[in-house]
Amino acid sequence: MDEYSHVILIYVFHEQREVRLRVKLKGTDKEVGIFATRYPIRPNPIGISVLELVKIEPPRLWLKGLDAWTGTPVIDIKPYDYYDIVKRPKIPKEFEMSG
């Protein structure tokens, strides 16, 4: 793992109790299905993040960019590599980054 710069972390939203199938996108009036978002209030409590691997001190990995709570159960950790890259994915205009 020490030869990788990033990992894919799969975890459980273990404290999330609310479930909704439709939500309004933040900052808009647009309503979409929950699976068209990255919101945690989903029918399955599985989260996934691509994170920078800062350092390894077995049995710990130091990661940058995680948006989960302390104590969140981890299901799996996978190395991030060229198989995981999608060049120019199509996304909604609301999520396009400007400038």
C-alpha positions in Angstrom: 0.0 0.0 0.0 2.9 2.4 0.6 3.5 2.8 -3.1 0.1 4.3 -3.7 -0.8 8.0 -3.3 -4.6 7.5 -2.8 -7.0 4.8 -1.5 -10.7 4.1 -1.8 -12.3 3.8 1.6 -15.6 2.0 2.0 -17.4 2.7 5.3 -20.8 2.6 7.1 -22.9 5.7 7.9 -23.4 4.1 11.3 -25.1 7.0 13.0 -27.4 8.1 10.1 -31.0 7.3 11.0 -32.9 9.3 8.5 -33.7 7.9 5.1 -35.1 9.8 2.1 -35.5 8.8 -1.5 -35.8 12.4 -2.8 -33.9 15.5 -1.7 -33.4 19.1 -2.7 -29.9 19.9 -3.9 -28.1 22.4 -1.6 -28.4 25.9 -2.8 -31.1 25.1 -5.4 -34.8 24.3 -5.7 -34.0 21.2 -7.8 -35.3 18.0 -6.3 -33.6 14.7 -7.3 -33.5 11.1 -6.3 -31.1 10.3 -3.4 -29.0 8.0 -5.7 -28.2 11.1 -7.9 -26.4 12.6 -4.8 -23.7 11.9 -2.3 -25.9 12.7 0.7 -25.7 10.1 3.5 -29.5 9.8 4.1 -29.8 6.8 1.8 -31.5 3.4 2.1 -28.2 1.7 2.3 -25.7 3.1 4.8 -22.6 2.6 2.7 -20.2 5.5 2.1 -17.2 5.6 -0.3 -14.4 8.1 -0.5 -11.2 8.5 -2.5 -8.6 9.9 -0.1 -5.0 10.9 -0.2 -2.8 8.4 1.7 -0.5 10.6 3.8 1.4 8.0 5.7 1.3 4.5 7.0 2.0 3.5 10.6 0.7 -0.1 10.9 -2.0 -0.7 11.8 -3.0 2.9 11.0 -3.3 4.7 7.7 -3.2 8.5 7.8 -5.7 9.8 5.2 -6.5 13.3 4.0 -10.0 14.5 3.0 -12.2 12.0 4.9 -15.7 13.4 5.6 -16.8 10.7 8.1 -17.2 10.9 11.8 -14.6 9.5 14.3 -15.4 5.9 15.0 -17.0 5.2 11.7 -16.8 1.5 10.9 -14.6 0.8 7.8 -15.7 -2.1 5.5 -12.8 -2.1 3.1 -9.7 -0.2 1.9 -8.6 -0.5 -1.7 -5.7 1.1 -3.6 -6.7 3.7 -6.0 -5.2 3.2 -9.4 -5.7 3.7 -13.2 -8.6 1.2 -13.2 -10.6 3.7 -11.1 -10.1 6.8 -13.3 -12.9 8.0 -15.6 -11.8 10.8 -17.9 -14.3 13.5 -18.5 -17.4 12.0 -16.8 -20.7 13.6 -17.6 -22.2 15.4 -14.5 -25.1 17.8 -13.9 -24.3 21.5 -14.4 -24.9 22.1 -10.6 -21.8 20.2 -9.9 -19.5 21.6 -12.6 -16.6 23.5 -11.1 -16.0 26.9 -12.6 -12.7 28.6 -13.3 
